[in-house]
Structure formats: C-alpha cells, structure tokens
C-alpha cells in the first residue's frame, strides 16, 4: 500500500511536468492563441456585465451604483406586451423556415457542384454563387424590390405572360416570410456551401473507386459515400444552427419591410431596437436580449443532448 501511495504521489508531479513541458514546446502556438482569447473575453464575456441593466431603471449620465434597481419589473412588463409575443412568433417562424431551407439547400448544392465533371464550369458556378455574400442587404433589398415590382418587375412579367395577374408581393404580409427566407438563401447559398465542399474534398477518393468497382452508380455513391463522409460536419452545424435559432438578426427584415408588412417583419432584435433603445427604455432592451440569449442557450443544450443520445456525437 505504501508503495502504491508513493507511486500515486509521484505521478502527479510527473503529470505536471508533462503539462509544462508541453506548454514550453508549443509556446509559439499558445502565444498565437492569446490575442484571440483576449478578443473573445472582451467581446463575448465582458458584455455579459450589461445584463445587470435588465434589473435596473437605467438612466444615462448616472453611475452604476446610482441606478434604481427594479428587480424583475422589466421582465414582467415585457411579458405583458402583445408585441413581444408577436416578435417571438415572427422570429421563430422565420428561423425555422430559414433552418429548413438555408441548411439543406447548401448541402444539396455542394453535392451537385462536386458532381460536375468540368472543373472550369464548376469553379465558375462556385464563384458566381458566393459573390452575393459580399453584397450588403441594402443592395439586396433594392434588387428584391425591383424583381418583385408590379411595374415591369421580372417576376410579375412572367406571371402576366403565363396568363395571371400582377401580384403585389411587397404589400401583402403573407408573402413576407417567404421573401425574407428566399432572399437570404440567394445571398448565402454559395458561401454556406463552401464548408461542405471542403468536407467532400477530404473524403478518400479510394472509397469512390471501391463503390464504382462494386457497381454503384452516381446516386448510390452520393448516398453511401458522400453523405456519410460529411455526416459529422452536418450534425455539428445543425446543432449550432438550432442554438442560434432566435439570433436571426434584423438587417433582412429592416431593409425589406414597409408599413404594410410591419407586423410580419417584427422580430426580437427589431423589437429591442424600437421599444428598448429608441424609446430609451434600456432596461427593457437588455431584458429582451437576455431572454433571447437564454432561449438560444437552452436550445443549444437541448439539441446537443438529443443528438448525443441518438448519435453519440456532441459539440460540447
């Protein structure tokens, strides 16, 4: 027993020496990671201090200790507002539509792009597809308005040519969610497909050769080689996308909305901007952000738990 105890006591210093030896040998890698760690600390963790504003009646010009603490009053007032629940409904609806469309289409696009035999054509299509990512939403909104205009807009011209009547897409709320989702898909399709193309390129070519020898056609190779080869990446990105389900931003909605579709365009971040910052009710704005963050965190842990139980994979 004494020998075991001595061995166990001696093992800990050896482990410590091994750790510091690893740090010393990889000191340049650790040094390179320091700026990024500091950046994450400053921009991701220090702002959490601002959540204290959600429990205050914040007044500009006063020091932190001079603010009036109101407890949960901002949250109680928030959940009494009908517009808040409307913002939640719009946010969840557009997020789910965006997840179904914006997550699956880049995977299919990447697979189809990978199947193109002509390398020059493939590169050209890929370059053209991700160029819209670099276009601001101000420009994209102008393009969408022009495309859907009843005044010689291409979409309505096609509808009229097929015997239909012009449709005022931007003046009817029932079209707004679909317009936002499809506009975002057009803008980000090529960019989101890049990571899947990289994962497909990392698949061992011998697997495809073996599938060919076994008589597998193109669709069978996609099903039994390509999809399993990128499945781990798909699971991880899906979990992260579910975790960010309520963080859809507001640029799309803000640029595409007008007074006729304002109710359908109201999302949580627009609600926080209008009823929190612009009305100088900073406590309510912080409460909205805090609720949004807690919901996202809950969804992330729930999605990760479900996938870990079903597939044994986890991102945390």
N, C-alpha and C positions, 0 to 999 in steps of 0.2 A: 504493500500500500504506500509506504514511504517513497519507494522508487517511482510509483505512478504519479504521486503528488509532485515529486521533484521534476518528473518529465513534463507534467502539465504546466508547472510554474515556469519551466524553462522554455516551453513552446510559445508562450505569449510574447516574450521579448524577441524571439526569432521572427514571429509574425510581424511585430512592429518594425523590426529591422528590414524585413522584406518589403513592407509598405514604403518606408522612407527611401529604401534603395530604388524602388520603382519610381518614386517621385523624382529622385535625383537623376535617374536615367532618362526620364521623359520630361525633364524640366522645361524644355522648349515647347512641348505640346501644352503643358499646363500654363505656361506663360502666354501662349497664343489664346487660350480659352478665357483668360482673366478679363479682357475688355468685353467679351460677350456676356460673361457672368455679371459684370458691373452694369451693363446695359439692361439686362433682364431685371436686375434688382431695382434699378432706377425707374424703369418704365412699366414694370409689371407688378412689383411688390410694394414699393413705396406709395403708389397711388391708392392702395387699399386703405391707407390712413384717411382718405377722403370719405370713406363710408361713415365716419363719425358725423358728417354733415346731415345724414339721413335722420339723425336723432336730435337735431337742433333746429331752432328757428333762426336760420343763418341770416346775418346782416353784414353786408360789405362794409369794410372800414373798421370792424371790431376785431379785437384779438380773439384767439381761440377760446381762452378762458372767460371772455366776456360774452360769449354767445349764450342764448337761452336754450336750455335742454328741455325737450318736449317728449322724450321717450318714444313711444310707438305712434304718436299722433299723426305723423306724416304717412305712415303705412295704413293706418285706419282710414284717413282721409282719402288715400289713394284707392283703396278697395271699395270705396263708396261711389266712385266715379264711373258712370256708364262708359265714358270714352276710353277709360283704361281697359275695360274688358273688350271693347271693340278693337283696340290696338293689339291686344293679345290674340284675338281671333284672326285678324289680318296677318299678324306676324307668323303664327303657327301655320295658317293655310298656305301662305306664300313660301314658307320654309319647307313644308312637306312637298309641295309641288316642285320646288327647286331641287330638293333632295332626290326625288324620283326621276326627274328629267335631267338635271345637271350632274347627277352622279353616274347614271347608267349610259348616257349618250357618249361621254368622253371615252368610256371603256370600249364601247362598240366602235367608235370612230378610230381609236388607236389600233384595234384588231384589224379592221378593214384596211386601214392605212398600211399596216405591216404586211398585208397580203398582196399589195400592189407589186407587180414584178418589175416594173420600170422604175429604177431608182430616181431618175431625174424628175419623173412625174410625181413620185412620192414626196420628194423634197420640196417641189414647187407647191403641192397641195398643203403640205405641213406648214410651210412658211406663210402662205396666204391665210391659213386657218387661225394662226395665233397672232396675226397682226392686229385684229380688233382689240386684243387685250390691252394694247398701248394707247387706245383711243379713250379719251375722257368721256364720262357719262353725259356731259353737256352736249358733246358732238353726237353721241349715240342717240340721245333723246331727240335731237333735231332730225336725224336720219329716220327714226321710227315715226315721228310725226309726219314727215314728208312721205314715207312709204304708205301710211295708213290714211292719208288725207283724202277727203272726198273731192278735192279739187285736183284732178289729174294724178292722184296717188296711184302707183303701180298696182297695189293690191286691189283697190276698187276698180281700176280699169279692167283687171282680169275678171272680177265678179260681173261687171257690166257686159263684158264680151261673152260670158257664159250665160247671159240672159237674166242676171239678177239685178237687184237694186243696190245703189251705193250704201255702205254701212258706216255710220259714224262711230268708229271703234273707240276713239279717244273721248267720246262724250257719254259712253254707257259703262256703268260700273261693273256689269257682269263680264266685260272683256278685260278689265284692268289687270287682274291677277295673271291671266294667260299672257298678256302683252309683256308684263314685267319678267315672267319666267322665260319666255322665248327670247326676249331681248338679251337677258343675261346669258342664256345658252349660246346665242350667236356670238356674243362678245368673248366668252371664256372657254368655248368648246376646244379650240386648238391648244390653248395654253394648258388646260387641265389634262389634255391627252398626253402631254409630254412625259409625265412621270410614268404613265402606263407603257408608253413606247420604250422608255428606258428599261422597265422591268421585263418587257418582252424580249428586248435585245440581250438581256442577261441569261435567257433560257438556253440551255445547252443544245446546240444545233444537232447533236447526235440523237437527241430524243425525237426530233422531227424525221431524221433519216430512218430511225428504227420504226417509226409509225408508218412511213412510206413503204418500207420493206414488208410490214405486216398487212399492207393493202389499205391503209386508212386514207380516205380522201381528204380534201381540204377542210371540210366542215368537221370531220372527225378529229383531225389534227388540232383544230381550234378548240374543240370540246375536251379532248383528252390530254392535250399537251399545253396549249397556250393558257387556257383558263386556270387549270391547276397551278401553272407556273407563276401566275400573278395573284393567286387567291389570298396569300398572306398580306400583300400590299392592299388589296381591295378591302379586306377585313379591317385593317388598321385605319385606313382613310375613312371607311364607313363609320367606325366608332367615333373618330374625331369630328366627322361631319354631323353626327347626331348630337354630339356635345356642343356644337356651335349652332344648333338648330334655331335658336332665338336671336343669334347675333348675325342678322342679315344686312345690317347697315341701314342707311336711309337714302343713299345717293340715287338709287334707281327710282324709288318711289317719289322722292322730292323733285327729280327732273321730269318725270313722266306725268305727274299728277296735275290736275287742274280743278277748279271749284266744283265741276260736275262729278268728279270721281274722288273727292277728298275723303269721303268716308271709307272707301275701299283702299285708299293709299295710306291711311293712318297706321303706322307701325310703332313699336315701343320706342325706338330711338327718336322718331319724329315727335311722338307724344312727349318724351322727355325734353326735347328741344323747345317745343311750343309751350307746354304747361309747366316746365321747370325753369329753364334758363331764360327764355324770352319774357316770361311773367315774373322773373326774379324770385321765384319760389325754389331756391336752391335745395332746400331740404327735400321737397317732393322729387326734384330731378335726381338727387342722389339715391332716394328710396327706389325709384324706378330702375336705376342702374344696378342697385344691389339686388333687387328681385330678379332682374334679368340674369345677373351673374350666378345667383344661387340656383335658378332653374337650369341654366346651362351646365353647372357643375353636377346637379342631380342627374340630368340626362346622360352626361358623360359616364358617371359611375354606374348608372343602371345599364346602359348599353354595353359597357365593358364587362359588367358582371354576367349579363346574358350570354355574350359571345364567349366568355371564358368558360361558362358552364357547358355551352353547346359544342365549342370547337377546341377548348383548351388553350386558346390564344388570348393574349392580353396586351394592352398598350401601356399598362401601369404596373 
